[in-house]
Amino acid sequence: MRFLGTALVICAAALAGCVTWVSVKPSEVPKVGNMTVGQVASGPHRGHAVAVSVARLERPDGTLVEIKGKPDVRVTSEGEVLTFKHPIVATLQGEVLTIQSSNRAATKFNLSSIQKVEVSEPNLVANVLISMFGGLALGALLSVIIVFAL
């Protein structure tokens, strides 16, 4: 039975970490708090739309990336890494970026002191694979437990 608990903890930990961090320009962070709802797909039922929060953010190289859902923000400034959990409220006034989130009070950064800003994006492929293989492994483990219990 202890093995079952261990397997469940491992699966939960793996799912919790299935995000990709995408680098964006610091000036783009306020857009994360002002994400709009856009139509993504119509779905199998005509007339019904599936909508998620979407933001188009500029990467440091000038290309755009589309972030969906409720991203977290990670800021590296003066060698320290701070993570801000959604929902995010951010403002940019001149050269000062202020970020407030569900886990942190308002924190001010001078743009010149920021080395890197990243936003989280769910890694859907990894989540599906881990869910699928985790379910198979859990099913196999339960089968072994039941066989040995009989």
ABEGO torsion letter per residue (X at the ends): XAAAAAAAAAAAAAAAABBBBBBBBAAAAAAAAABBBBBABAEABBGBBBBBBBBBBBBAAGBBBBBBEBBBBBBBBGGBBBBBBOBBBBBBBEABBBBBBAABBBBBBBAAABABBBBBBBBAAAAAAAAAAAAAAAAAAAAAAAAAAX
